[in-house]
Amino acid sequence: TPLQNNLHELWALLRYLEDDVFVDSSRFDEAFDLTHNLCNDQKLEDAHHLLRLFQLRRLKSEVEFTLPPKHEMKLMVGLTEEQKLWARKLMLRNKKLLLQIELGLRQEHEGAEDVESDEWKRLNNLFMQLRKICNHPYCLNGAEVGFDGSTDEKLVQSSGKLLVLDKLLAKLHAKGHRVVLFSQFVSVLNILEDYLNMRDWSYCRLDGSTGRTRRTLDLRVFNATGSKTFIYLMSTRAGGLGINAQTADTCILYDSDWNPQV
């Protein structure tokens, strides 16, 4: 955690452990200064090397020998035409902002002084909208043109990621597997609810608006012997609730939440 927050916190931790060695923080802060380069891999690697002298790190593979070897397969999923359309619209709408940032970076690279620019903060909203498009274009307000309240195959065909998920869930359902699926966005859970209703697959849902009684009942039904509930939709932002869906054998993260607690 100190490496994520601030490297000065790492010095404070080391000071607590070895107060006769880590007396003054100035040399440490100078050696690990990331003020002008937040992505300095070499300095972060040096900090990891320093930590290894004090930290015992145990991996599952070292203590649990019955686990099968990890197998990782990466599938590159392209955007659908509808996703490309909305991504292009967002980029064009923010063209002026992007040009301002490019100009500021160029001036900084050329050594210009007194160049104050906080436009990068304004990129957060654009970045979040682009993440939503990668999940499904209907996460954007007004993206589902001519919506009449019904759900059809266009819901699946509009997102490359949902196309892959549809094939995956169909195989899992046919073989009797049971799934827990996480997403950071409530809008994604809404879309997946419509999708599951269209496929006529039973599900439960948990997000920040789910009451305690509803949550307890859903978990009891999901974990019951012989339960017919195929999938449990959960928000990664509804954590700390003591969730135990231990009867599921498959876990899917539809999108990554960059909170390290996940």
Phi, psi and omega in degrees: 000319177302328180289337178277322187278295186196131183292342174294330176296327176296318178298318180299322178293316179292326177298321178295323183279318185227076186290341179277344179264312182264080185269314185241132184274350187297316181292322178296311181299325179291321182291326184246035181285118179248018185302316185261355180209091184289347184245037179280095185298325183294317180293322177294321177295322177297320178295319176299319179298319178295319180296327183298338178289339186243347191246131173264117182248121180246130179262153179303323182294341181269341184241342180237096188277352181274352180290136176289156179297146181290134177240121183240129178233127180254124177249121178273114184256123180281162176281146173285169179299324180292321177295318179298321181300312183287327176295319179295319178299317180296318181295319180292323179296329182256022183300317182297318179297316181295322178293321178298318180293318179298319179296317179297320178294322180293317179295321178295320180296326181277002174086019179294143181262158176058036175267103181258124183212121175239025180298335182300332178294326179288345178287340183304317181295315178300316181299318180294321179295322178293324176297320179297319179298321178298326177286306178189133182298335181288356173292341177273139178296130177083004182285333181272086185291135177070028182293126182249011178094350180262160180239130178224189185295344178299332178300319180283318185290346184277348183227126178297323181291319179290331175299316179291317179299321180299317179292320180295312182294326179298318178292318180296319180293319181295331182264005175081015177285163177229141198234143164246129183238129181250145169214150178283333190256129175295327179299326177292319178298323178297317179295317180293329175298313178300319180297314181294323176295322178296322179278352181061043177253134182286145184206164168237165182218141176225123169217190185296340182268355182285126180288163183296319180296315179299317181297314181297317180294316180298317179295321180295318179292317182296321184270358182296149178300128180074020182301138179264002179286117187281319190218144177243116177272129181225144173271134178292345180272359178256046184276178177070025185250008179069039182285133177221092178257059191289347181277351175283146179248359182223133178239129180237128171259103183295325173213153185274132169263126187278008173291121185296343180295336180301000000 
